[in-house]
């Protein structure tokens, strides 16, 4: 239905006459009368009683007036929303991340939002889901997976894979240990759908090393809880809990290899209507991560 005809109808109903409405709409009276009759014909309704000098709404006209106003309001909202899209402004932003990243990085970042920021929604994704498949459904995907070439992406942080041990452990006073030393301890690790576990397995395989014993769990917090209970070294990227001490894991001879780490990326759909706004949020997330974790991106 032509919203223009609805606007004409509402104007005549509110002004009480075709002539007054024509003046308000800046069109001629005959043209407005034709448009109203065209609307009545298309609806199969008589909207006005024309038997008096002043037009009066028929009973069906009074009922239809509320609907017409609702439709016009919806059209106005649609135009406003389209203007926002065209200008690249975000009213809402959907953020997707694996559980650990969501808890340790995304949720604390969202807590810094103000009323001037878009309204955020946060969705947990699987640890092995690929960002280039998720950006169609979410504005930003924050994940440790390599994003691929068909999305826009920025590096957010490089986060160490820690060996967490109690303060009484022999490693507690050290900044890092070697992979060889790590294999001498029972390891408490997450399942293979966590990036930290896959990196650890790859590093051990490359070095032709096998851990003495491995205890697998489904959650990084549980791995830390077991480490705190003396069941081994918890190998995860999570923020520390249970008063554990984090120790970096070196993947080669001293000064020749970097500590084991994951690279955290923020990705979004190429050609996103609010790409500039998303880049601004990503820059803030990067700064937030550096301030929170004190880790340098190279």
N, C-alpha and C positions, 0 to 999 in steps of 0.2 A: 504494500500500500504506500502510496506517495505521501511522505511526511509533510510535504508542502500543503496538500489538501487538508491534512489534519490541523496544521497550523492556522490555515484560513478559517476552518470551522471553529476552533477554540477562540480565535480573535472575534468572530461574529458573536459567539455566545457570550463572551465577556463584555463586549462593547454594547451589545443589545440592538445593534442595527448594522445593516450592510454598509451604509454610508460612513458611519463612524469607524468601522473596522477597515474600510478601504483607505480612509485617511491615515490610520495607524500603520497600515501595511504598505502605503505608498503605491497603490494600484487603483485602477478605475473601478467605480461601483458596478458597471455592467460585467466587467471581467470577473470580479469577485462573485457576483451572483451566479455566473455560469460555472465557476469552480465549485461552489457549494452544491449546485444541482448535479454536477458531475459526480461529486462524492456520494450524494444521496442515491444516485442511480447505481453506482458501483456497489454500494452497501445493500441496496434494496430496502432502504429505510427512509422515512420522512423525519428529518431532524428538527425542522422548525415549523411552527404554526404561523402561516403568513396571512391570517385573517385580520390582524390588527396592524396599526401603524408601527408598533414596536414588535420586532420578532420575538417570539417566545419558543423556548425549547419544548418539543413534544416529550412525552414520558420516555420514549426510546432514545430521544436526543439527550435527555438528562443522564440516562444510564451510560450512553456512549461517550459523553463528555469526559467522564473519569478515565475511561480506557484510552481516549485520545491523549489526555494529558500524560498518562503513564508512558505511552509509546513515545511521545515527544521528549520526555525526560530521558528515556533510554537512548534515544537518538543523540541527545546532547551529551550523555555520558560516553557514548561510542565515539563521537567526534573528539571529545576531550582526550579519550584514551588513544585515539589515532594520532592526535597532535603530540602526545607524549612519546609515542613510538617513533614518530617522524623526527622528533628532536633528540632522540637517543636517551631520554630520561627513563630511569627505572623506578617504578612504584613498588615492585616486589622483586626479590631475587631468590632463586632456588640454588642452594649449595648442597653438593653431594660429596661424601667422603667415606672411606672405610672407617670402621669403629674406632681404632686407635687414633687416627688423624682427627676424626670428628670430636672425640672427647678431649684430646690434649691440645689441639690447635684450633679447630673451627669453632667449637662452642665458646672457648675463652675469647676468641676474636669477636664473635657475635655479641658478646657481653659488652663490648666497647661501642656498639652502634648507638646512635642518637635518633631522635625523632626526625632529623633531617635526612637520615639514610633510608634506603628502600626497606620495606618490611621483609625480613629474612624468613625462609623456611629451610630446614636442614633435614637431609635425607641420608640414611646410612646405606652404603652400597657394599657389595662383596669385595673382598680383598683382591680378587683376581679379575674383576671387571675392567674392561678397557675404556679409557676416557673418550676415545673417538666415537664410541657407540653411545655414550651417556650424554654427550653434550646436546643431543637432539631433545632431551627431556629436562635438562637442568641448565641453568645459566652458567654456573661455575662448577667444575669438578676438581676437587683437590685430592690428589692421590700420588702414591709413589711410583705408579706404573709409567713407563715411557709413553708419552701421549701420541706419538705418530705424527705424520706430516700433514694430515688433512684437518687439523685444528690449530687455533692460536693458543699459545702456551707461554708461561713464564716460570722460571725456576724460583721457588719460594724459599727453600732451605735445604741444607744438607744435614741430616740428623744421624748421629752415631747409633750403631747397634751396640747396646751396652751389655756388659756382663755384670749383673747386679748380685752383690754379695752382702752379708751382714757386716757390721762394723768390726766384729771379732775375727773375720776371715783374714787369711794371710795376704790376700791381695788388697785389702781395704786401704792401705796407705800408698798404693801405686796409682799412677795415672793411666797406665795401659799394660796389657799383657799380650803375649804372642798367641797365635793359633795353636802352637804346640803345647803351650801351657794350658790353654783352654781344654784341650782334649784329655788332660789328666784329671779333670774334674767331672763329676756327674753334671750334665746339662739339663736344665728345665727350659723347654722350647715350646713355641706355638706350632700349630699345624702348618702344612706346606702352602695353604692359601694365604699366609701372611708373608709379606715381602721380606721381612727380617729373617725368617726361617729359610726362604729360598736363597737369599744372599749368603747366609752362613753355610748352607749345604754346598753351594757353588764354590765358596772359598776353601772349604775342607776338601772337596773333590779335586780342585786345582792343585792343592798342596799335598794330595795323596795322604790325607790324615783321616783317622776314624776316632770319634770320641769314645772314651771308656764306657760311658753309659748315657743314655738319653731318656728323659721323661717328657712325653708330649702332652700338652694341655690345649684347651680351646680358646684361652683368653690370656692376654698379657698380664693382667692384674693377678690372675691365679698363678702364673709363673713366678711373679714376684712374691706372692704369699708363700709359695713352697720354698723359694730361696730364703725367705726370712725364717722359715721353719727348719732350715739346715738341710734341705733336700738336694742342694746343688746350686749352681750358678744360673740365675735366670737371664736368658739371652733374648732381649726384646728392645724395642725402641721407645717404649712408653716412658712417661715422666715417672720419677721415683716415688715409691710408697714404702710403708712399713720400715722407715728409717734405714733403708738399704743404701749401699754405697755403689755408685756407678763407676765402672772401669772400662776404658776403651779397649777394643780388640784390634791389634795390629796384624795385618795380613802378610807381612814379609819382614825382611831384615830391617833393623832400625834405620831411619832416614831414607829408606828406599821405597816404602809403600805407605799409603795413607791408611788410617784406621777404617775398619769396616763401617759403612754408612749407607743410608738410603737418600735418594734425591726426591724431594717433594715438589710436585708441579701443580700449578693451577691452569686449567684448560677451559676454553669456551669455543662455541661454534664459530667458525670462520664466517664473517658477514653478519654477525649478530647485530641487531638494530641498535643496541646500547653498548657496542664494543668499547667506546671511549670511557663510559661509566664503569664498565667491568675492569678495564685496565687500571682505573683509579682505585677500585676496591682491592685489586690484586697488589698494587703498590703498597697500600696500607697493610695488607696481610703480610707481605714480605717484611716490612719494617717492624710489624708487631712480632713476627717470629724471631727476628734478629734480637729485638729487645728482650723478649721472653726467654730465649734459649741462649743468647750470647754466642751463637755459632756463626762462623764466617762462610759466606757463599763465595766460591771461586769461579 
